Amino acid sequence: MVVPACCQFRSRPCRSPEDLPAYAGAVDDYLAANPGYARLTMWRRLEREDASPDDVEAYQSKLDQLEDVVGVDTARWGAIDVILLVLAAANAWESTAPAIRDLDPDAKDPADRRARERRALVTAVTAAVADLRA
């Protein structure tokens, strides 16, 4: 169950540096719609330290896309660093307890809170990857 669900969003290609924020948003959307996935992957990491061959293949595909298609300056950034930062940012809200996420006094409506989270993520990833080709 974990591997097929994981591959649904991890296999999505990154077509340009500008696509990385959209990719992060898509991962975030998937995780918000499938909260059990985040719990399963956390449990899996506790039970099994190493990555499966499918995991390695999915990440290698992302790294190849970043280096070849996106054009990451690998002298300044490691492609693995970029993808891990993007995925960590996308996972931030689902890996945080709802009571903590709800501390924002300006976003009590769940739909508003969700929109603010996604907007913050996309904005942060946009800023973080602005330097990739410099």
C-alpha atoms as an extended CHARMM CRD file, in Angstrom:
* protein
*
       134  EXT
         1         1  MET       CA              0.0000000000        0.0000000000        0.0000000000  PROA      1               0.0000000000
         2         2  VAL       CA              2.7800000000        2.4460000000        0.8250000000  PROA      2               0.0000000000
         3         3  VAL       CA              4.8530000000        1.9500000000       -2.3400000000  PROA      3               0.0000000000
         4         4  PRO       CA              2.0180000000        2.4050000000       -4.8940000000  PROA      4               0.0000000000
         5         5  ALA       CA              0.7080000000        5.5020000000       -3.0920000000  PROA      5               0.0000000000
         6         6  CYS       CA              4.2070000000        6.9190000000       -2.8400000000  PROA      6               0.0000000000
         7         7  CYS       CA              4.8990000000        6.4600000000       -6.5270000000  PROA      7               0.0000000000
         8         8  GLN       CA              1.7050000000        8.3340000000       -7.4570000000  PROA      8               0.0000000000
         9         9  PHE       CA              3.2000000000       11.6820000000       -6.5350000000  PROA      9               0.0000000000
        10        10  ARG       CA              6.9320000000       10.9410000000       -6.4800000000  PROA      10              0.0000000000
        11        11  SER       CA              6.9820000000        9.9460000000      -10.1410000000  PROA      11              0.0000000000
        12        12  ARG       CA              5.5350000000       13.3080000000      -11.2560000000  PROA      12              0.0000000000
        13        13  PRO       CA              8.2240000000       14.9620000000      -13.4110000000  PROA      13              0.0000000000
        14        14  CYS       CA              9.8020000000       18.3500000000      -12.6900000000  PROA      14              0.0000000000
        15        15  ARG       CA              9.9540000000       20.1910000000      -15.9970000000  PROA      15              0.0000000000
        16        16  SER       CA             11.6190000000       23.4700000000      -14.9980000000  PROA      16              0.0000000000
        17        17  PRO       CA             12.9130000000       25.3040000000      -11.9160000000  PROA      17              0.0000000000
        18        18  GLU       CA              9.5940000000       27.1230000000      -11.8830000000  PROA      18              0.0000000000
        19        19  ASP       CA              7.8480000000       23.7380000000      -11.6140000000  PROA      19              0.0000000000
        20        20  LEU       CA              9.4470000000       22.8710000000       -8.2440000000  PROA      20              0.0000000000
        21        21  PRO       CA              7.0130000000       25.0330000000       -6.2360000000  PROA      21              0.0000000000
        22        22  ALA       CA              4.0870000000       23.4870000000       -8.1510000000  PROA      22              0.0000000000
        23        23  TYR       CA              5.5500000000       20.0400000000       -7.4620000000  PROA      23              0.0000000000
        24        24  ALA       CA              5.7650000000       20.8600000000       -3.7390000000  PROA      24              0.0000000000
        25        25  GLY       CA              2.1680000000       22.0630000000       -3.8610000000  PROA      25              0.0000000000
        26        26  ALA       CA              1.0730000000       18.8410000000       -5.5660000000  PROA      26              0.0000000000
        27        27  VAL       CA              2.8360000000       16.7360000000       -2.9190000000  PROA      27              0.0000000000
        28        28  ASP       CA              1.2210000000       18.8370000000       -0.1910000000  PROA      28              0.0000000000
        29        29  ASP       CA             -2.2070000000       18.4360000000       -1.8230000000  PROA      29              0.0000000000
        30        30  TYR       CA             -1.7160000000       14.6680000000       -1.9750000000  PROA      30              0.0000000000
        31        31  LEU       CA             -0.6710000000       14.4740000000        1.6650000000  PROA      31              0.0000000000
        32        32  ALA       CA             -3.5740000000       16.6480000000        2.8110000000  PROA      32              0.0000000000
        33        33  ALA       CA             -6.0340000000       14.4740000000        0.8820000000  PROA      33              0.0000000000
        34        34  ASN       CA             -4.3920000000       11.2480000000        2.1130000000  PROA      34              0.0000000000
        35        35  PRO       CA             -3.3360000000       11.8260000000        5.7480000000  PROA      35              0.0000000000
        36        36  GLY       CA             -2.8730000000        8.1030000000        6.2970000000  PROA      36              0.0000000000
        37        37  TYR       CA              0.0080000000        8.1340000000        3.8280000000  PROA      37              0.0000000000
        38        38  ALA       CA              2.1150000000       10.4100000000        6.0280000000  PROA      38              0.0000000000
        39        39  ARG       CA              1.4590000000        8.1780000000        9.0320000000  PROA      39              0.0000000000
        40        40  LEU       CA              2.3510000000        5.0320000000        7.0720000000  PROA      40              0.0000000000
        41        41  THR       CA              5.6110000000        6.4690000000        5.8000000000  PROA      41              0.0000000000
        42        42  MET       CA              6.6040000000        7.6660000000        9.2830000000  PROA      42              0.0000000000
        43        43  TRP       CA              5.8750000000        4.2200000000       10.6720000000  PROA      43              0.0000000000
        44        44  ARG       CA              7.7940000000        2.5960000000        7.8130000000  PROA      44              0.0000000000
        45        45  ARG       CA             10.8610000000        4.7580000000        8.5260000000  PROA      45              0.0000000000
        46        46  LEU       CA             10.7680000000        3.6710000000       12.1710000000  PROA      46              0.0000000000
        47        47  GLU       CA             10.5240000000        0.0050000000       11.2120000000  PROA      47              0.0000000000
        48        48  ARG       CA             12.9090000000       -0.0130000000        8.2480000000  PROA      48              0.0000000000
        49        49  GLU       CA             15.8570000000        2.3170000000        8.1160000000  PROA      49              0.0000000000
        50        50  ASP       CA             16.8700000000        1.5770000000        4.5370000000  PROA      50              0.0000000000
        51        51  ALA       CA             15.0940000000        2.5390000000        1.3150000000  PROA      51              0.0000000000
        52        52  SER       CA             13.4740000000       -0.0310000000       -0.9460000000  PROA      52              0.0000000000
        53        53  PRO       CA             14.6710000000       -0.4190000000       -4.5410000000  PROA      53              0.0000000000
        54        54  ASP       CA             11.4430000000        1.3410000000       -5.6370000000  PROA      54              0.0000000000
        55        55  ASP       CA             12.2620000000        4.2730000000       -3.3400000000  PROA      55              0.0000000000
        56        56  VAL       CA             15.7890000000        4.5510000000       -4.7230000000  PROA      56              0.0000000000
        57        57  GLU       CA             14.4920000000        4.4020000000       -8.3020000000  PROA      57              0.0000000000
        58        58  ALA       CA             11.8860000000        7.1050000000       -7.6510000000  PROA      58              0.0000000000
        59        59  TYR       CA             14.4740000000        9.4420000000       -6.1030000000  PROA      59              0.0000000000
        60        60  GLN       CA             17.0530000000        8.7270000000       -8.8250000000  PROA      60              0.0000000000
        61        61  SER       CA             14.4590000000        9.6870000000      -11.4120000000  PROA      61              0.0000000000
        62        62  LYS       CA             13.8990000000       13.0140000000       -9.6230000000  PROA      62              0.0000000000
        63        63  LEU       CA             17.6440000000       13.6530000000       -9.3960000000  PROA      63              0.0000000000
        64        64  ASP       CA             18.1180000000       12.9640000000      -13.1020000000  PROA      64              0.0000000000
        65        65  GLN       CA             15.2750000000       15.3660000000      -13.9310000000  PROA      65              0.0000000000
        66        66  LEU       CA             16.7210000000       18.0940000000      -11.7320000000  PROA      66              0.0000000000
        67        67  GLU       CA             20.1850000000       17.7910000000      -13.2010000000  PROA      67              0.0000000000
        68        68  ASP       CA             19.2420000000       17.2410000000      -16.8500000000  PROA      68              0.0000000000
        69        69  VAL       CA             15.9110000000       18.9560000000      -17.4170000000  PROA      69              0.0000000000
        70        70  VAL       CA             15.7910000000       21.6110000000      -14.7290000000  PROA      70              0.0000000000
        71        71  GLY       CA             19.4630000000       22.5010000000      -14.9520000000  PROA      71              0.0000000000
        72        72  VAL       CA             20.4000000000       22.6640000000      -11.2920000000  PROA      72              0.0000000000
        73        73  ASP       CA             23.8810000000       24.1010000000      -10.8200000000  PROA      73              0.0000000000
        74        74  THR       CA             25.3330000000       21.0200000000       -9.1260000000  PROA      74              0.0000000000
        75        75  ALA       CA             28.5540000000       22.8470000000       -8.2700000000  PROA      75              0.0000000000
        76        76  ARG       CA             26.4900000000       24.9470000000       -5.8400000000  PROA      76              0.0000000000
        77        77  TRP       CA             23.5540000000       22.6460000000       -5.0180000000  PROA      77              0.0000000000
        78        78  GLY       CA             23.3570000000       18.8930000000       -4.8300000000  PROA      78              0.0000000000
        79        79  ALA       CA             20.2340000000       17.7160000000       -6.6340000000  PROA      79              0.0000000000
        80        80  ILE       CA             19.4820000000       15.4210000000       -3.6680000000  PROA      80              0.0000000000
        81        81  ASP       CA             19.6170000000       18.4690000000       -1.3850000000  PROA      81              0.0000000000
        82        82  VAL       CA             17.1010000000       20.3010000000       -3.5430000000  PROA      82              0.0000000000
        83        83  ILE       CA             14.5920000000       17.4540000000       -3.7380000000  PROA      83              0.0000000000
        84        84  LEU       CA             14.8890000000       16.6660000000       -0.0230000000  PROA      84              0.0000000000
        85        85  LEU       CA             14.3270000000       20.3180000000        0.8980000000  PROA      85              0.0000000000
        86        86  VAL       CA             11.2680000000       20.5020000000       -1.3600000000  PROA      86              0.0000000000
        87        87  LEU       CA              9.8240000000       17.2510000000        0.0260000000  PROA      87              0.0000000000
        88        88  ALA       CA             10.5630000000       18.2430000000        3.6320000000  PROA      88              0.0000000000
        89        89  ALA       CA              8.7650000000       21.5390000000        3.1210000000  PROA      89              0.0000000000
        90        90  ALA       CA              5.8140000000       19.7540000000        1.5230000000  PROA      90              0.0000000000
        91        91  ASN       CA              5.6310000000       17.3460000000        4.4740000000  PROA      91              0.0000000000
        92        92  ALA       CA              5.8710000000       20.0420000000        7.1540000000  PROA      92              0.0000000000
        93        93  TRP       CA              2.1690000000       20.4900000000        7.8230000000  PROA      93              0.0000000000
        94        94  GLU       CA              1.1750000000       16.8190000000        7.7290000000  PROA      94              0.0000000000
        95        95  SER       CA              3.9910000000       15.9370000000       10.1190000000  PROA      95              0.0000000000
        96        96  THR       CA              2.8750000000       18.5980000000       12.6110000000  PROA      96              0.0000000000
        97        97  ALA       CA              0.0900000000       18.0290000000       15.1260000000  PROA      97              0.0000000000
        98        98  PRO       CA             -3.1800000000       19.7650000000       14.1870000000  PROA      98              0.0000000000
        99        99  ALA       CA             -3.2250000000       21.5950000000       17.5340000000  PROA      99              0.0000000000
       100       100  ILE       CA              0.0920000000       23.2270000000       16.5880000000  PROA      100             0.0000000000
       101       101  ARG       CA             -1.0390000000       24.0520000000       13.0420000000  PROA      101             0.0000000000
       102       102  ASP       CA             -4.1920000000       25.6440000000       14.4780000000  PROA      102             0.0000000000
       103       103  LEU       CA             -2.2360000000       28.1860000000       16.5470000000  PROA      103             0.0000000000
       104       104  ASP       CA             -2.6110000000       30.7570000000       13.7540000000  PROA      104             0.0000000000
       105       105  PRO       CA             -5.3300000000       33.0660000000       15.1570000000  PROA      105             0.0000000000
       106       106  ASP       CA             -6.1160000000       34.4540000000       11.6890000000  PROA      106             0.0000000000
       107       107  ALA       CA             -7.0330000000       31.1100000000       10.1090000000  PROA      107             0.0000000000
       108       108  LYS       CA             -9.7120000000       29.3350000000       12.1190000000  PROA      108             0.0000000000
       109       109  ASP       CA            -11.7070000000       28.2450000000        9.0580000000  PROA      109             0.0000000000
       110       110  PRO       CA            -10.2570000000       24.8800000000        7.8770000000  PROA      110             0.0000000000
       111       111  ALA       CA            -10.4450000000       25.8250000000        4.1900000000  PROA      111             0.0000000000
       112       112  ASP       CA             -8.7070000000       29.1370000000        4.8690000000  PROA      112             0.0000000000
       113       113  ARG       CA             -6.0650000000       27.3950000000        7.0020000000  PROA      113             0.0000000000
       114       114  ARG       CA             -5.4060000000       24.8750000000        4.2170000000  PROA      114             0.0000000000
       115       115  ALA       CA             -5.1270000000       27.6270000000        1.5850000000  PROA      115             0.0000000000
       116       116  ARG       CA             -2.7050000000       29.5870000000        3.8020000000  PROA      116             0.0000000000
       117       117  GLU       CA             -0.5440000000       26.4920000000        4.3680000000  PROA      117             0.0000000000
       118       118  ARG       CA             -0.3160000000       25.7630000000        0.6510000000  PROA      118             0.0000000000
       119       119  ARG       CA              0.3960000000       29.4080000000       -0.2000000000  PROA      119             0.0000000000
       120       120  ALA       CA              3.1670000000       29.5380000000        2.4220000000  PROA      120             0.0000000000
       121       121  LEU       CA              4.7030000000       26.3280000000        1.0630000000  PROA      121             0.0000000000
       122       122  VAL       CA              4.6790000000       27.4300000000       -2.5760000000  PROA      122             0.0000000000
       123       123  THR       CA              6.0480000000       30.8640000000       -1.6580000000  PROA      123             0.0000000000
       124       124  ALA       CA              8.8430000000       29.3520000000        0.4520000000  PROA      124             0.0000000000
       125       125  VAL       CA              9.8600000000       26.8320000000       -2.2060000000  PROA      125             0.0000000000
       126       126  THR       CA              9.7690000000       29.5660000000       -4.8620000000  PROA      126             0.0000000000
       127       127  ALA       CA             12.1900000000       31.6270000000       -2.7760000000  PROA      127             0.0000000000
       128       128  ALA       CA             14.3980000000       28.6440000000       -1.9700000000  PROA      128             0.0000000000
       129       129  VAL       CA             14.8200000000       27.5350000000       -5.5730000000  PROA      129             0.0000000000
       130       130  ALA       CA             15.2480000000       31.0170000000       -7.0790000000  PROA      130             0.0000000000
       131       131  ASP       CA             19.0140000000       30.5320000000       -6.7820000000  PROA      131             0.0000000000
       132       132  LEU       CA             19.2600000000       27.1170000000       -8.4530000000  PROA      132             0.0000000000
       133       133  ARG       CA             20.6440000000       28.2450000000      -11.7830000000  PROA      133             0.0000000000
       134       134  ALA       CA             22.6360000000       31.2490000000      -10.6020000000  PROA      134             0.0000000000
